[in-house]
């Protein structure tokens, strides 16, 4: 049985975030309401790396989110809520909050098993 680990919020997920060379992950699309409930029910580590994304997430989630560009390493039992744009931005493009509001996005819950 996996113990409940840490909860993170980020605007991306990369395999380099995994602390082990071998890991099993579960990825599930979640609703905005589910993301709100998870973040309200537990302490979380904010790893949102862009100011405009942090501003939009503050608005969507109803809680203050500051830009906090940190490196994270996920371990067994950890969970990550990912705000994922459903498009690939052009190289080097940093969107404004207004531009982000117009783009398709989803929330995903990544669990390290």
Backbone atoms as SQL, in Angstrom:
CREATE TABLE atoms (id INTEGER PRIMARY KEY, chain TEXT, resi INTEGER, resn TEXT, atom TEXT, x REAL, y REAL, z REAL);
INSERT INTO atoms VALUES
  (1, 'A', 1, 'UNK', 'N', 0.845, -1.185, 0.000),
  (2, 'A', 1, 'UNK', 'CA', 0.000, 0.000, 0.000),
  (3, 'A', 1, 'UNK', 'C', 0.885, 1.241, 0.000),
  (4, 'A', 2, 'UNK', 'N', 0.560, 2.211, -0.859),
  (5, 'A', 2, 'UNK', 'CA', 1.329, 3.435, -0.975),
  (6, 'A', 2, 'UNK', 'C', 0.757, 4.474, -0.013),
  (7, 'A', 3, 'UNK', 'N', 1.630, 5.066, 0.797),
  (8, 'A', 3, 'UNK', 'CA', 1.197, 6.119, 1.703),
  (9, 'A', 3, 'UNK', 'C', 0.979, 7.406, 0.919),
  (10, 'A', 4, 'UNK', 'N', 0.094, 8.265, 1.426),
  (11, 'A', 4, 'UNK', 'CA', -0.143, 9.531, 0.766),
  (12, 'A', 4, 'UNK', 'C', 1.107, 10.391, 0.895),
  (13, 'A', 5, 'UNK', 'N', 1.588, 10.853, -0.227),
  (14, 'A', 5, 'UNK', 'CA', 2.782, 11.686, -0.234),
  (15, 'A', 5, 'UNK', 'C', 2.427, 13.149, -0.343),
  (16, 'A', 6, 'UNK', 'N', 3.304, 13.861, -0.958),
  (17, 'A', 6, 'UNK', 'CA', 3.134, 15.302, -1.124),
  (18, 'A', 6, 'UNK', 'C', 2.234, 15.599, -2.315),
  (19, 'A', 7, 'UNK', 'N', 1.640, 16.783, -2.300),
  (20, 'A', 7, 'UNK', 'CA', 0.812, 17.260, -3.401),
  (21, 'A', 7, 'UNK', 'C', 1.492, 18.485, -3.994),
  (22, 'A', 8, 'UNK', 'N', 1.643, 18.499, -5.310),
  (23, 'A', 8, 'UNK', 'CA', 2.268, 19.601, -6.035),
  (24, 'A', 8, 'UNK', 'C', 1.267, 20.193, -7.014),
  (25, 'A', 9, 'UNK', 'N', 1.482, 21.460, -7.368),
  (26, 'A', 9, 'UNK', 'CA', 0.750, 22.122, -8.442),
  (27, 'A', 9, 'UNK', 'C', 1.793, 22.671, -9.402),
  (28, 'A', 10, 'UNK', 'N', 1.628, 22.373, -10.697),
  (29, 'A', 10, 'UNK', 'CA', 2.597, 22.846, -11.684),
  (30, 'A', 10, 'UNK', 'C', 1.903, 23.099, -13.017),
  (31, 'A', 11, 'UNK', 'N', 2.624, 23.774, -13.904),
  (32, 'A', 11, 'UNK', 'CA', 2.085, 24.061, -15.234),
  (33, 'A', 11, 'UNK', 'C', 2.720, 23.170, -16.296),
  (34, 'A', 12, 'UNK', 'N', 3.334, 22.084, -15.859),
  (35, 'A', 12, 'UNK', 'CA', 3.913, 21.120, -16.795),
  (36, 'A', 12, 'UNK', 'C', 4.239, 19.846, -16.031),
  (37, 'A', 13, 'UNK', 'N', 4.388, 18.765, -16.792),
  (38, 'A', 13, 'UNK', 'CA', 4.904, 17.516, -16.242),
  (39, 'A', 13, 'UNK', 'C', 5.968, 17.003, -17.192),
  (40, 'A', 14, 'UNK', 'N', 7.094, 16.605, -16.640),
  (41, 'A', 14, 'UNK', 'CA', 8.176, 16.018, -17.436),
  (42, 'A', 14, 'UNK', 'C', 8.709, 14.801, -16.695),
  (43, 'A', 15, 'UNK', 'N', 9.181, 13.834, -17.456),
  (44, 'A', 15, 'UNK', 'CA', 9.731, 12.628, -16.834),
  (45, 'A', 15, 'UNK', 'C', 10.919, 12.940, -15.931),
  (46, 'A', 16, 'UNK', 'N', 11.600, 14.042, -16.194),
  (47, 'A', 16, 'UNK', 'CA', 12.721, 14.430, -15.332),
  (48, 'A', 16, 'UNK', 'C', 12.271, 14.816, -13.926),
  (49, 'A', 17, 'UNK', 'N', 10.965, 14.963, -13.723),
  (50, 'A', 17, 'UNK', 'CA', 10.441, 15.254, -12.390),
  (51, 'A', 17, 'UNK', 'C', 10.413, 14.018, -11.500),
  (52, 'A', 18, 'UNK', 'N', 10.578, 12.838, -12.092),
  (53, 'A', 18, 'UNK', 'CA', 10.559, 11.601, -11.314),
  (54, 'A', 18, 'UNK', 'C', 11.917, 11.410, -10.649),
  (55, 'A', 19, 'UNK', 'N', 11.910, 11.062, -9.368),
  (56, 'A', 19, 'UNK', 'CA', 13.177, 10.916, -8.642),
  (57, 'A', 19, 'UNK', 'C', 13.865, 9.585, -8.926),
  (58, 'A', 20, 'UNK', 'N', 13.106, 8.590, -9.363),
  (59, 'A', 20, 'UNK', 'CA', 13.675, 7.263, -9.609),
  (60, 'A', 20, 'UNK', 'C', 13.831, 7.016, -11.110),
  (61, 'A', 21, 'UNK', 'N', 14.760, 6.133, -11.467),
  (62, 'A', 21, 'UNK', 'CA', 14.950, 5.766, -12.863),
  (63, 'A', 21, 'UNK', 'C', 13.815, 4.898, -13.390),
  (64, 'A', 22, 'UNK', 'N', 13.134, 4.210, -12.482),
  (65, 'A', 22, 'UNK', 'CA', 11.987, 3.381, -12.834),
  (66, 'A', 22, 'UNK', 'C', 10.825, 3.795, -11.949),
  (67, 'A', 23, 'UNK', 'N', 9.687, 4.092, -12.568),
  (68, 'A', 23, 'UNK', 'CA', 8.510, 4.506, -11.803),
  (69, 'A', 23, 'UNK', 'C', 7.261, 4.110, -12.559),
  (70, 'A', 24, 'UNK', 'N', 6.206, 3.907, -11.825),
  (71, 'A', 24, 'UNK', 'CA', 4.894, 3.692, -12.410),
  (72, 'A', 24, 'UNK', 'C', 4.057, 4.907, -12.050),
  (73, 'A', 25, 'UNK', 'N', 3.436, 5.494, -13.072),
  (74, 'A', 25, 'UNK', 'CA', 2.599, 6.660, -12.825),
  (75, 'A', 25, 'UNK', 'C', 1.197, 6.400, -13.351),
  (76, 'A', 26, 'UNK', 'N', 0.247, 7.082, -12.763),
  (77, 'A', 26, 'UNK', 'CA', -1.132, 7.081, -13.240),
  (78, 'A', 26, 'UNK', 'C', -1.477, 8.525, -13.570),
  (79, 'A', 27, 'UNK', 'N', -2.062, 8.731, -14.737),
  (80, 'A', 27, 'UNK', 'CA', -2.427, 10.072, -15.176),
  (81, 'A', 27, 'UNK', 'C', -3.920, 10.079, -15.461),
  (82, 'A', 28, 'UNK', 'N', -4.601, 11.068, -14.897),
  (83, 'A', 28, 'UNK', 'CA', -6.050, 11.134, -15.032),
  (84, 'A', 28, 'UNK', 'C', -6.461, 12.586, -15.248),
  (85, 'A', 29, 'UNK', 'N', -7.268, 12.846, -16.253),
  (86, 'A', 29, 'UNK', 'CA', -7.842, 14.178, -16.432),
  (87, 'A', 29, 'UNK', 'C', -8.810, 14.429, -15.285),
  (88, 'A', 30, 'UNK', 'N', -8.757, 15.641, -14.723),
  (89, 'A', 30, 'UNK', 'CA', -9.675, 15.998, -13.639),
  (90, 'A', 30, 'UNK', 'C', -10.335, 17.335, -13.981),
  (91, 'A', 31, 'UNK', 'N', -11.461, 17.576, -13.370),
  (92, 'A', 31, 'UNK', 'CA', -12.185, 18.828, -13.599),
  (93, 'A', 31, 'UNK', 'C', -11.558, 19.961, -12.794),
  (94, 'A', 32, 'UNK', 'N', -11.901, 21.169, -13.160),
  (95, 'A', 32, 'UNK', 'CA', -11.472, 22.332, -12.389),
  (96, 'A', 32, 'UNK', 'C', -11.961, 22.209, -10.949),
  (97, 'A', 33, 'UNK', 'N', -13.212, 21.770, -10.759),
  (98, 'A', 33, 'UNK', 'CA', -13.746, 21.599, -9.404),
  (99, 'A', 33, 'UNK', 'C', -12.948, 20.579, -8.606),
  (100, 'A', 34, 'UNK', 'N', -12.552, 19.484, -9.239),
  (101, 'A', 34, 'UNK', 'CA', -11.739, 18.473, -8.548),
  (102, 'A', 34, 'UNK', 'C', -10.384, 19.039, -8.161),
  (103, 'A', 35, 'UNK', 'N', -9.780, 19.830, -9.056),
  (104, 'A', 35, 'UNK', 'CA', -8.499, 20.465, -8.733),
  (105, 'A', 35, 'UNK', 'C', -8.660, 21.400, -7.542),
  (106, 'A', 36, 'UNK', 'N', -9.726, 22.191, -7.542),
  (107, 'A', 36, 'UNK', 'CA', -9.996, 23.100, -6.413),
  (108, 'A', 36, 'UNK', 'C', -10.122, 22.324, -5.106),
  (109, 'A', 37, 'UNK', 'N', -10.919, 21.237, -5.146),
  (110, 'A', 37, 'UNK', 'CA', -11.158, 20.452, -3.934),
  (111, 'A', 37, 'UNK', 'C', -9.874, 19.837, -3.402),
  (112, 'A', 38, 'UNK', 'N', -9.065, 19.271, -4.283),
  (113, 'A', 38, 'UNK', 'CA', -7.794, 18.678, -3.847),
  (114, 'A', 38, 'UNK', 'C', -6.884, 19.711, -3.204),
  (115, 'A', 39, 'UNK', 'N', -6.755, 20.864, -3.845),
  (116, 'A', 39, 'UNK', 'CA', -5.858, 21.900, -3.325),
  (117, 'A', 39, 'UNK', 'C', -6.385, 22.507, -2.031),
  (118, 'A', 40, 'UNK', 'N', -7.705, 22.549, -1.863),
  (119, 'A', 40, 'UNK', 'CA', -8.290, 23.091, -0.636),
  (120, 'A', 40, 'UNK', 'C', -8.189, 22.108, 0.525),
  (121, 'A', 41, 'UNK', 'N', -8.080, 20.810, 0.202),
  (122, 'A', 41, 'UNK', 'CA', -8.133, 19.788, 1.250),
  (123, 'A', 41, 'UNK', 'C', -6.765, 19.428, 1.826),
  (124, 'A', 42, 'UNK', 'N', -5.690, 19.860, 1.149),
  (125, 'A', 42, 'UNK', 'CA', -4.343, 19.470, 1.582),
  (126, 'A', 42, 'UNK', 'C', -3.371, 20.613, 1.380),
  (127, 'A', 43, 'UNK', 'N', -2.289, 20.553, 2.126),
  (128, 'A', 43, 'UNK', 'CA', -1.194, 21.469, 1.845),
  (129, 'A', 43, 'UNK', 'C', -0.565, 21.035, 0.525),
  (130, 'A', 44, 'UNK', 'N', -0.088, 22.011, -0.246),
  (131, 'A', 44, 'UNK', 'CA', 0.534, 21.664, -1.515),
  (132, 'A', 44, 'UNK', 'C', 1.755, 22.536, -1.747),
  (133, 'A', 45, 'UNK', 'N', 2.626, 22.032, -2.609),
  (134, 'A', 45, 'UNK', 'CA', 3.831, 22.746, -3.004),
  (135, 'A', 45, 'UNK', 'C', 3.577, 23.328, -4.380),
  (136, 'A', 46, 'UNK', 'N', 3.693, 24.637, -4.478),
  (137, 'A', 46, 'UNK', 'CA', 3.455, 25.341, -5.723),
  (138, 'A', 46, 'UNK', 'C', 4.738, 25.340, -6.556),
  (139, 'A', 47, 'UNK', 'N', 4.629, 24.819, -7.786),
  (140, 'A', 47, 'UNK', 'CA', 5.767, 24.821, -8.706),
  (141, 'A', 47, 'UNK', 'C', 5.353, 25.408, -10.058),
  (142, 'A', 48, 'UNK', 'N', 4.445, 26.392, -10.026),
  (143, 'A', 48, 'UNK', 'CA', 3.995, 27.059, -11.248),
  (144, 'A', 48, 'UNK', 'C', 5.083, 28.042, -11.654),
  (145, 'A', 49, 'UNK', 'N', 5.629, 27.853, -12.845),
  (146, 'A', 49, 'UNK', 'CA', 6.838, 28.567, -13.227),
  (147, 'A', 49, 'UNK', 'C', 6.669, 29.884, -13.953),
  (148, 'A', 50, 'UNK', 'N', 5.460, 30.255, -14.326),
  (149, 'A', 50, 'UNK', 'CA', 5.271, 31.483, -15.103),
  (150, 'A', 50, 'UNK', 'C', 4.256, 32.392, -14.417),
  (151, 'A', 51, 'UNK', 'N', 4.559, 33.675, -14.378),
  (152, 'A', 51, 'UNK', 'CA', 3.701, 34.653, -13.703),
  (153, 'A', 51, 'UNK', 'C', 2.292, 34.689, -14.286),
  (154, 'A', 52, 'UNK', 'N', 2.175, 34.717, -15.608),
  (155, 'A', 52, 'UNK', 'CA', 0.844, 34.803, -16.227),
  (156, 'A', 52, 'UNK', 'C', 0.007, 33.555, -15.921),
  (157, 'A', 53, 'UNK', 'N', 0.645, 32.399, -15.890),
  (158, 'A', 53, 'UNK', 'CA', -0.065, 31.163, -15.544),
  (159, 'A', 53, 'UNK', 'C', -0.497, 31.199, -14.089),
  (160, 'A', 54, 'UNK', 'N', 0.372, 31.684, -13.213),
  (161, 'A', 54, 'UNK', 'CA', 0.034, 31.809, -11.793),
  (162, 'A', 54, 'UNK', 'C', -1.174, 32.731, -11.603),
  (163, 'A', 55, 'UNK', 'N', -1.207, 33.835, -12.354),
  (164, 'A', 55, 'UNK', 'CA', -2.337, 34.759, -12.265),
  (165, 'A', 55, 'UNK', 'C', -3.631, 34.098, -12.716),
  (166, 'A', 56, 'UNK', 'N', -3.587, 33.374, -13.828),
  (167, 'A', 56, 'UNK', 'CA', -4.785, 32.688, -14.315),
  (168, 'A', 56, 'UNK', 'C', -5.220, 31.607, -13.327),
  (169, 'A', 57, 'UNK', 'N', -4.277, 30.836, -12.802),
  (170, 'A', 57, 'UNK', 'CA', -4.636, 29.792, -11.837),
  (171, 'A', 57, 'UNK', 'C', -5.223, 30.387, -10.561),
  (172, 'A', 58, 'UNK', 'N', -4.721, 31.517, -10.118),
  (173, 'A', 58, 'UNK', 'CA', -5.303, 32.195, -8.950),
  (174, 'A', 58, 'UNK', 'C', -6.778, 32.485, -9.198),
  (175, 'A', 59, 'UNK', 'N', -7.067, 32.976, -10.395),
  (176, 'A', 59, 'UNK', 'CA', -8.447, 33.294, -10.773),
  (177, 'A', 59, 'UNK', 'C', -9.294, 32.025, -10.867),
  (178, 'A', 60, 'UNK', 'N', -8.799, 31.012, -11.559),
  (179, 'A', 60, 'UNK', 'CA', -9.570, 29.777, -11.762),
  (180, 'A', 60, 'UNK', 'C', -9.795, 29.007, -10.468),
  (181, 'A', 61, 'UNK', 'N', -8.753, 28.922, -9.650),
  (182, 'A', 61, 'UNK', 'CA', -8.812, 28.094, -8.445),
  (183, 'A', 61, 'UNK', 'C', -9.364, 28.835, -7.227),
  (184, 'A', 62, 'UNK', 'N', -9.377, 30.162, -7.290),
  (185, 'A', 62, 'UNK', 'CA', -9.895, 30.936, -6.170),
  (186, 'A', 62, 'UNK', 'C', -8.956, 30.988, -4.982),
  (187, 'A', 63, 'UNK', 'N', -7.680, 30.727, -5.216),
  (188, 'A', 63, 'UNK', 'CA', -6.666, 30.815, -4.161),
  (189, 'A', 63, 'UNK', 'C', -5.448, 31.527, -4.732),
  (190, 'A', 64, 'UNK', 'N', -4.701, 32.225, -3.888),
  (191, 'A', 64, 'UNK', 'CA', -3.523, 32.918, -4.420),
  (192, 'A', 64, 'UNK', 'C', -2.431, 31.931, -4.836),
  (193, 'A', 65, 'UNK', 'N', -1.990, 32.066, -6.068),
  (194, 'A', 65, 'UNK', 'CA', -0.889, 31.266, -6.600),
  (195, 'A', 65, 'UNK', 'C', 0.161, 32.249, -7.102),
  (196, 'A', 66, 'UNK', 'N', 1.369, 32.145, -6.599),
  (197, 'A', 66, 'UNK', 'CA', 2.471, 33.001, -7.049),
  (198, 'A', 66, 'UNK', 'C', 3.370, 32.194, -7.977),
  (199, 'A', 67, 'UNK', 'N', 4.033, 32.873, -8.878),
  (200, 'A', 67, 'UNK', 'CA', 5.019, 32.186, -9.715),
  (201, 'A', 67, 'UNK', 'C', 6.129, 31.675, -8.805),
  (202, 'A', 68, 'UNK', 'N', 6.489, 30.415, -8.985),
  (203, 'A', 68, 'UNK', 'CA', 7.476, 29.774, -8.113),
  (204, 'A', 68, 'UNK', 'C', 8.219, 28.730, -8.943),
  (205, 'A', 69, 'UNK', 'N', 9.179, 29.176, -9.708),
  (206, 'A', 69, 'UNK', 'CA', 9.892, 28.305, -10.647),
  (207, 'A', 69, 'UNK', 'C', 10.920, 27.483, -9.883),
  (208, 'A', 70, 'UNK', 'N', 10.480, 26.326, -9.407),
  (209, 'A', 70, 'UNK', 'CA', 11.359, 25.440, -8.646),
  (210, 'A', 70, 'UNK', 'C', 11.447, 24.087, -9.342),
  (211, 'A', 71, 'UNK', 'N', 12.517, 23.379, -9.055),
  (212, 'A', 71, 'UNK', 'CA', 12.663, 22.013, -9.547),
  (213, 'A', 71, 'UNK', 'C', 12.018, 21.081, -8.529),
  (214, 'A', 72, 'UNK', 'N', 11.236, 20.142, -9.019),
  (215, 'A', 72, 'UNK', 'CA', 10.622, 19.172, -8.111),
  (216, 'A', 72, 'UNK', 'C', 11.042, 17.764, -8.509),
  (217, 'A', 73, 'UNK', 'N', 11.091, 16.894, -7.526),
  (218, 'A', 73, 'UNK', 'CA', 11.377, 15.478, -7.735),
  (219, 'A', 73, 'UNK', 'C', 10.264, 14.691, -7.062),
  (220, 'A', 74, 'UNK', 'N', 9.478, 14.017, -7.872),
  (221, 'A', 74, 'UNK', 'CA', 8.339, 13.247, -7.384),
  (222, 'A', 74, 'UNK', 'C', 8.791, 11.866, -6.938),
  (223, 'A', 75, 'UNK', 'N', 8.282, 11.466, -5.786),
  (224, 'A', 75, 'UNK', 'CA', 8.599, 10.157, -5.216),
  (225, 'A', 75, 'UNK', 'C', 7.327, 9.335, -5.106),
  (226, 'A', 76, 'UNK', 'N', 7.477, 8.072, -4.820),
  (227, 'A', 76, 'UNK', 'CA', 6.331, 7.182, -4.662),
  (228, 'A', 76, 'UNK', 'C', 5.347, 7.780, -3.659),
  (229, 'A', 77, 'UNK', 'N', 4.078, 7.834, -4.049),
  (230, 'A', 77, 'UNK', 'CA', 3.039, 8.388, -3.193),
  (231, 'A', 77, 'UNK', 'C', 2.730, 9.847, -3.464),
  (232, 'A', 78, 'UNK', 'N', 3.609, 10.543, -4.186),
  (233, 'A', 78, 'UNK', 'CA', 3.380, 11.956, -4.501),
  (234, 'A', 78, 'UNK', 'C', 2.325, 12.103, -5.584),
  (235, 'A', 79, 'UNK', 'N', 1.656, 13.251, -5.570),
  (236, 'A', 79, 'UNK', 'CA', 0.667, 13.595, -6.580),
  (237, 'A', 79, 'UNK', 'C', 0.974, 14.979, -7.134),
  (238, 'A', 80, 'UNK', 'N', 0.691, 15.169, -8.399),
  (239, 'A', 80, 'UNK', 'CA', 0.948, 16.433, -9.075),
  (240, 'A', 80, 'UNK', 'C', -0.285, 16.839, -9.860),
  (241, 'A', 81, 'UNK', 'N', -0.833, 18.009, -9.553),
  (242, 'A', 81, 'UNK', 'CA', -1.905, 18.578, -10.370),
  (243, 'A', 81, 'UNK', 'C', -1.223, 19.425, -11.425),
  (244, 'A', 82, 'UNK', 'N', -1.510, 19.109, -12.689),
  (245, 'A', 82, 'UNK', 'CA', -0.872, 19.795, -13.806),
  (246, 'A', 82, 'UNK', 'C', -1.914, 20.615, -14.563),
  (247, 'A', 83, 'UNK', 'N', -1.626, 21.901, -14.727),
  (248, 'A', 83, 'UNK', 'CA', -2.385, 22.767, -15.622),
  (249, 'A', 83, 'UNK', 'C', -1.718, 22.628, -16.980),
  (250, 'A', 84, 'UNK', 'N', -2.392, 21.984, -17.917),
  (251, 'A', 84, 'UNK', 'CA', -1.780, 21.615, -19.198),
  (252, 'A', 84, 'UNK', 'C', -2.447, 22.341, -20.354),
  (253, 'A', 85, 'UNK', 'N', -1.673, 23.157, -21.061),
  (254, 'A', 85, 'UNK', 'CA', -2.182, 23.724, -22.307),
  (255, 'A', 85, 'UNK', 'C', -2.342, 22.595, -23.311),
  (256, 'A', 86, 'UNK', 'N', -3.403, 22.648, -24.100),
  (257, 'A', 86, 'UNK', 'CA', -3.686, 21.589, -25.059),
  (258, 'A', 86, 'UNK', 'C', -3.164, 21.940, -26.459),
  (259, 'A', 87, 'UNK', 'N', -2.231, 22.870, -26.502),
  (260, 'A', 87, 'UNK', 'CA', -1.539, 23.231, -27.734),
  (261, 'A', 87, 'UNK', 'C', -0.047, 23.264, -27.431),
  (262, 'A', 88, 'UNK', 'N', 0.746, 23.203, -28.456),
  (263, 'A', 88, 'UNK', 'CA', 2.188, 23.366, -28.275),
  (264, 'A', 88, 'UNK', 'C', 2.541, 24.809, -28.630),
  (265, 'A', 89, 'UNK', 'N', 3.021, 25.583, -27.643),
  (266, 'A', 89, 'UNK', 'CA', 3.357, 26.983, -27.935),
  (267, 'A', 89, 'UNK', 'C', 4.550, 27.077, -28.879),
  (268, 'A', 90, 'UNK', 'N', 4.604, 28.156, -29.648),
  (269, 'A', 90, 'UNK', 'CA', 5.795, 28.377, -30.473),
  (270, 'A', 90, 'UNK', 'C', 7.036, 28.500, -29.585),
  (271, 'A', 91, 'UNK', 'N', 8.172, 28.176, -30.134),
  (272, 'A', 91, 'UNK', 'CA', 9.440, 28.244, -29.402),
  (273, 'A', 91, 'UNK', 'C', 9.601, 29.598, -28.725),
  (274, 'A', 92, 'UNK', 'N', 9.869, 29.579, -27.425),
  (275, 'A', 92, 'UNK', 'CA', 10.151, 30.793, -26.672),
  (276, 'A', 92, 'UNK', 'C', 8.943, 31.647, -26.332),
  (277, 'A', 93, 'UNK', 'N', 7.742, 31.223, -26.715),
  (278, 'A', 93, 'UNK', 'CA', 6.535, 32.023, -26.471),
  (279, 'A', 93, 'UNK', 'C', 6.143, 31.974, -25.009),
  (280, 'A', 94, 'UNK', 'N', 5.972, 33.136, -24.417),
  (281, 'A', 94, 'UNK', 'CA', 5.434, 33.258, -23.058),
  (282, 'A', 94, 'UNK', 'C', 4.112, 33.995, -23.196),
  (283, 'A', 95, 'UNK', 'N', 3.032, 33.326, -22.835),
  (284, 'A', 95, 'UNK', 'CA', 1.705, 33.898, -22.994),
  (285, 'A', 95, 'UNK', 'C', 1.377, 34.854, -21.855),
  (286, 'A', 96, 'UNK', 'N', 0.586, 35.882, -22.161),
  (287, 'A', 96, 'UNK', 'CA', 0.020, 36.747, -21.132),
  (288, 'A', 96, 'UNK', 'C', -1.177, 36.024, -20.524),
  (289, 'A', 97, 'UNK', 'N', -1.654, 36.522, -19.401),
  (290, 'A', 97, 'UNK', 'CA', -2.839, 35.935, -18.780),
  (291, 'A', 97, 'UNK', 'C', -4.014, 35.983, -19.751),
  (292, 'A', 98, 'UNK', 'N', -4.188, 37.099, -20.430),
  (293, 'A', 98, 'UNK', 'CA', -5.282, 37.236, -21.395),
  (294, 'A', 98, 'UNK', 'C', -5.185, 36.231, -22.527),
  (295, 'A', 99, 'UNK', 'N', -3.985, 36.000, -23.025),
  (296, 'A', 99, 'UNK', 'CA', -3.794, 35.003, -24.083),
  (297, 'A', 99, 'UNK', 'C', -4.088, 33.598, -23.562),
  (298, 'A', 100, 'UNK', 'N', -3.651, 33.304, -22.344),
  (299, 'A', 100, 'UNK', 'CA', -3.893, 31.982, -21.762),
  (300, 'A', 100, 'UNK', 'C', -5.386, 31.690, -21.620),
  (301, 'A', 101, 'UNK', 'N', -6.151, 32.719, -21.276),
  (302, 'A', 101, 'UNK', 'CA', -7.592, 32.539, -21.094),
  (303, 'A', 101, 'UNK', 'C', -8.273, 32.076, -22.381),
  (304, 'A', 102, 'UNK', 'N', -7.672, 32.362, -23.516),
  (305, 'A', 102, 'UNK', 'CA', -8.255, 32.029, -24.816),
  (306, 'A', 102, 'UNK', 'C', -7.825, 30.648, -25.329),
  (307, 'A', 103, 'UNK', 'N', -6.872, 30.024, -24.671),
  (308, 'A', 103, 'UNK', 'CA', -6.314, 28.754, -25.141),
  (309, 'A', 103, 'UNK', 'C', -6.996, 27.572, -24.451),
  (310, 'A', 104, 'UNK', 'N', -7.092, 26.436, -25.151),
  (311, 'A', 104, 'UNK', 'CA', -7.654, 25.238, -24.508),
  (312, 'A', 104, 'UNK', 'C', -6.669, 24.674, -23.486),
  (313, 'A', 105, 'UNK', 'N', -7.204, 24.249, -22.351),
  (314, 'A', 105, 'UNK', 'CA', -6.371, 23.650, -21.314),
  (315, 'A', 105, 'UNK', 'C', -7.168, 22.592, -20.569),
  (316, 'A', 106, 'UNK', 'N', -6.451, 21.750, -19.856),
  (317, 'A', 106, 'UNK', 'CA', -7.045, 20.730, -18.988),
  (318, 'A', 106, 'UNK', 'C', -6.227, 20.664, -17.712),
  (319, 'A', 107, 'UNK', 'N', -6.839, 20.086, -16.704),
  (320, 'A', 107, 'UNK', 'CA', -6.116, 19.732, -15.487),
  (321, 'A', 107, 'UNK', 'C', -5.940, 18.217, -15.481),
  (322, 'A', 108, 'UNK', 'N', -4.761, 17.781, -15.079),
  (323, 'A', 108, 'UNK', 'CA', -4.463, 16.355, -14.928),
  (324, 'A', 108, 'UNK', 'C', -3.944, 16.107, -13.525),
  (325, 'A', 109, 'UNK', 'N', -4.244, 14.930, -13.012),
  (326, 'A', 109, 'UNK', 'CA', -3.656, 14.478, -11.759),
  (327, 'A', 109, 'UNK', 'C', -2.691, 13.357, -12.088),
  (328, 'A', 110, 'UNK', 'N', -1.420, 13.576, -11.765),
  (329, 'A', 110, 'UNK', 'CA', -0.376, 12.581, -11.977),
  (330, 'A', 110, 'UNK', 'C', -0.046, 11.991, -10.612),
  (331, 'A', 111, 'UNK', 'N', -0.153, 10.674, -10.509),
  (332, 'A', 111, 'UNK', 'CA', 0.194, 9.975, -9.257),
  (333, 'A', 111, 'UNK', 'C', 1.395, 9.083, -9.514),
  (334, 'A', 112, 'UNK', 'N', 2.360, 9.146, -8.600),
  (335, 'A', 112, 'UNK', 'CA', 3.500, 8.237, -8.666),
  (336, 'A', 112, 'UNK', 'C', 3.161, 7.075, -7.748),
  (337, 'A', 113, 'UNK', 'N', 3.044, 5.891, -8.334),
  (338, 'A', 113, 'UNK', 'CA', 2.614, 4.705, -7.580),
  (339, 'A', 113, 'UNK', 'C', 3.776, 4.004, -6.911);
